[in-house]
Amino acid sequence: MANENLSKAKNAKNDEFYTQYEDIQREINAYLEYNPDLFRGKTILLPCDDPEWSNFTKFFAQNFVNFGLKKLISTSYAIESKGIETEYYSSLFETESPKFDADKTKTHGKIFTLTRDNDKSDKIDIDDLEWAYLEGDGDFRSDEVKALRDEADIIITNPPFSLFREFLAWIIEADKKFVIIGSMNAITYKEVFPLIKENKMWLGNGFNSGNAYFKPMNIQEYAQGVFNEETGLVKFRNCCWFTNIDHGRRHQPLSLMSMADNIKFSKHKEVRDSGYKKYDNYDAIEVPFTDSIPSDFDGVMGVPISFLPKYCPEQFEIVWQASGNAYANAPKEIMIMLKFDPTVKYGGGLGAAVVDGKAVYSRILIRKKVSE
């Protein structure tokens, strides 16, 4: 039901959620453990933010000195431009400032910057943030925010779900390092999957136990078990971090059993009872569970999308994907290599993997990495 509600949020443009501080901390620490100097001397941009309320801004402002940052920039999108029917209350931080403008607070975005010790406290932290109204509404596609993007070294944020494709393209266009949150379903997008295949983008460290908890911008109707009235948080299980910054978990190979041992001892009856079936339309075998990937099979295997958080590029090579749009978007030579048969009749869209006449869920097609 959580996945269903994420889709509803996207379709209704109710797709802005505030990320929890501890989730940001856990994710960023994973990159710092791998490279302690990652942020040293760097400018970080946090677009798609509401700096007064954002935990992204709080986290990086509080760790400005520890990380050795050069500059922190955080921008917001004007409430009237969001088209959301909700009451808006300016923060005391803004209303008590001589810069406050009752009209601009609704029609203009805001920019917060941090570079120096403004309050003469001998430390640089959140109390030293400087702010101003942007010339426009803060749309990341505007020339004003594009200029900030070009100035930054690293972009970190939780963009609106409905704009994920466009936002990612905006980052890739500028060739920036990034850490952003998106739906796991984005993996199959034609604009996203080639980046993952070519190791230009991968999944981050991940949310604790795969559960992401967000504070919704405005309360909507959610399914039972998704919205917690006591905490005010919404739970999603199909969100993940996307990045092009390295972290240690990415290089931890999976510990796997042989094909024979899986057939004998797998905890999944689908494998233990039936073994590994070959696809009707691909020269590859179906592996319905990540922990059932055979260690001694050299051919192509179709694995669940949930494999990607555990993908080690030194252990496996991503060949392509088997999903509803795979055939239309795949390079011809890859489909020839996979011996794809487009005449196989089934539901699920041309490109989905088929077993015994039935299409399975979207699969990532992989094979063991050949040692060079």
N, C-alpha and C positions, 0 to 999 in steps of 0.2 A: 504493500500500500504506500510505502514511502516513495517508491519510484513513481507511482501513479500521481502522487501529490506534487512531486517535483515537476512533472509534465504539466499538471494543471497550473502550477505557479508560472511556468514559462509561457503557456498559452494566454494566460490572463495578464501578463506583464507584471504580475505580483512576484517579481523575481529578484528583489533586493533583500539580502539577509546579512546581518552583522555577524562576523566570525568571532568565535570565542577566543579570549586572550591566550588560554592554555593551549589551544590548537595551533595558534600562530607560533607560540614559543616552542612547542614540540617540533614543529616542522622546520623552523629556522635553525634550531639547535642541531638538527641532523646534518645540515650543510656546513655548519661551523665545526662540527666534530671532524668532518672530512677535510675542511680547509679553514683553519682558524682566522686567516687573513682575508676571507672572502669579501668583506665589506670595507676593509681598510682603505681610506682615501677615496671612497666611492660616493656618488650621488644616487640616492634612492628616490624613485617617484612612486607615490601611492595614489593613483588616479581612481576614479569611481568610488571615492571615499566621502564620508561626512566627518571631517576631521575632529569636530567637537565630541562626537560619539564613538568614533572608530577605534577599535582595539589595535588595528594596524598602526595608526598614528601613535597611540599611547606606547605600544611596545618598542617601536624604533626610536621614539623620542627619549624614553627612559634608558635605552641602551646605546644612545648616541656615542658616548665616550668609550664604553666597553667594546663596541664594534669598530671604533676608529673611523666613523663616518666623516665625510667631507661636508655633505649637505643632505637634508631631508626635505622633500617637497610632497605635500599632500593636497589634493584638490577635491572639490565636491561639485555635484550637479544640481542646478537650481530646482527647487521643489516644484515650481509651476511647469517646468519642462518635462517632469516625470509623468505628468498626466494621471497622478494617483489621487483619488478623492480621500484625503485624510487631513486632519487638523495638523497644522505645523506650528511648533513653538520654537522660537529662537532660544539658544542657550544664553545663560547669564554671561558667559564669556564674551558673547557678541553684543548683547544689549547694553552691557555696562561699559562698552568701549566707545570712545568718542567717534570712532569710524562707523558706528551702527547707522544703517539706513533702512527704514521700515519697508521701503519698496524694493530695494536691491536684495534684501535678504530672501525674497521669494523668486526674483527673476534672474539673479546673477549667481554664478558659482562662487566659491571661495577658495583661496589658496593660502596654505599655511607653510611656512618655511622655518627651518631650524639650522643655524650655522654657528651661533656664538652664544656666549654667556651674557644675556641681556639684563638679567636682574642682579648682576654682580655678586652671585652666590659662590663663585669659584668652581662652578660645575655647569655643564650644559645638559639640560633635561627638558621635560615637557613644559615647565614654567617659562622657558625661554622662546617658545613658539611665537613667531610673528605672523600676522594675518592681514589679508586685504580682500576686497571683492575683485573677482576677475572681470575683464571687460565684457565677456559673454556669459553664457549659462553653464560653462564648464564641461560641455560635451567633449568627450575624448577625441572626437573626429575634427574638432575645430583647429584652426591654425594656431590659436593661442596655446592649447594643450599639446598639440603636436610639437611645438617648440620646446615645451618642458620635457616631452618624451625624448627629443633629440639631445637634450642636455644631460639626461640621466644615464647612468651606467646599468642600473638594475630596476626593473618594474615589478612591483609586488602588489597584488590586490585580489579581491573577490568580485569580478565583473558581473553585471546582470546576466542571468542564464540565457535570456533571449538574444543577447548580443555577443555570445561567446565566439562564434565564427569570426565576426567582424573585428572583435577586439584582438583576437589572436593574430589575425592578418595585419592589424595595425602595429603590433609588436614586431612581427617577423619582417615587415617592410623596413623597419628601422634597425634590424639586426641587433636587438638588445637581449641581455640576459633577463630572465623572468621567473617568477613563481606566482602562479595564478590558480584559482579554484574553478572547477567546472564539473559538469555531469560526466559520469563514466561513459554514458552513451555517446559523448562527443568523439570517442576513440574511432568510431566507424565513419565519421564525417569525411567526405572526400577531401576537404581542406586540411584535415587533421591527421588522418592515418598515414599518408606518405611521410610526414615529419617524424612520426614514431618509427616507421619502418627504417628510415635512413638515419636513425639515432640523432636527429636534430632536436628531438623533444622526447621526454619520457615522464613517467609518473614519479611523483615525489615520495617522501617518506610515508605519508598517509595519515589518516585520522585514526585515533585510538580505537582498536578493534573494528575498524571500518565504519564507525558511527560518527557522523558529522552533526553537530548541534549548532543551530543558528538562531539569532534573535530576529524575527521578522520585522520589517519596517512597519507594516500594519497587519493587524490580526484578521485572518480569513478563516474560513471553515476548513478544518483538516480532519482526516480520518482518525478513528480511535487509535491511540498509541503513538500518533505522530506529534501532536502538540501537547506539551505539558503545561497545564494552567498554573502550576505552582512556580515553575522556573521561567515560564514565558518563552521556552525554547521549542523549536521545531527540529525533529530528528529526520535525517536523510541517510540512507545507506549506500546510495550510488553516486556520492560526490567524491572527488579526488583532487589532489594537487597535480598540476602539470608544470613542468619546468625544463630548462636546459642547463641547469646547474647540477654538478655532480654531488652525490652523497654515497655513503658507504653501503647502504642497504642494496643499492643497485648492483653492486659487484659481489654479492653473496650468492654463490651457485646453489641451486636446489639439490637436496639430497633425495635421490630417486632409486626405486627398485627396478630390476630387470623386467622385461615383458612377461617372462615365465612366472616370476615371483608375484607380479601384480595379478595375474590370472589366478594364481593359487591363494594369495593372501590379502588382496585388496579389501579394504573395509567397505567398498562400494560394490554392491551386488551386480550393478550394471556391467562392471568390468570382471568381477570374480566369476559370475555365472556365464557371461557371454563372450568374454575376451574383447578384442578390438575389431570393430567392423570397418570395412572400407567404404568410402563415399561412393555413391552412384555416379557422381558427376565430377569428381576430382580424383587424381591419383594420390590419395592421402588417406590416413586412417583417422577415425573419430576417437578423441580422448576427452571424455566428458568432464573430467576432474583434473585439476592441476597436479594433485599429488599422485595421479595415476599415469603421468607421463613416463613411458618406459625409457630407462637409461641406455638401452642397447639397440634402439631402433634408429636407423640412419635416414629413413625416408621422411616425407612431409607428414606432419600431424596437425590436426585441427584441435585447438584448445580453447577453453572459455576465455572471454575478455578479462575475467578476474585473474588470469595468469599474469597480466602485465605488471601489477605491483611487485611480482616476484621474478620478473624477467631480468636475467643477467646476460648482457651482450657478449660476455666471454664464453658463455655456455651454449646459447642458442642464437640462431639467425631468424629474423622475421622475414618470411617469404612474401606473404600478402594476407589479405583477410577474405573470409568467406561469409558474406552478408548480402542483404538484399540489393545493395548497389555496387557490389564488388566487380561484377562483370563489366558494367558500364565504365568504371573508373580505372580498371587495371590495365597496365601496359600489355600489349598483345603478346610479347615474348614470355611474360610470366604465365599467362593463361595457357599458352602452348606448352610450356614446361610442366604445368600442373595437369596437362591433358584434360582440360575442362571440356565437358560435353554440354553444350547449350540446348540440346534437344531433349534432355531429361525433363519430364513433366512433373511439376510439383507446385506447392504454394510457397510463398515467402520471398518472391522476387528473384529475378535472374542473377545468380551469383551465390545465393545461400547454399550451404552444404546440405546434401541429401543422403539419408540413410534409409534403405528399404522403402524408398518412395516418399519419405516424409522429410521435410526441411527441419533442420535443428536450429537452435539459437545461433546468433552471430558467433563466428569462430575466428581466431587468429591462427593463421597457418605458419608453422615454425618447423625448423629442423635443427639437428645438432650442429654446432659450430665446428667446422673443420679446422684443425690446428694448422697454422701457417708455418 
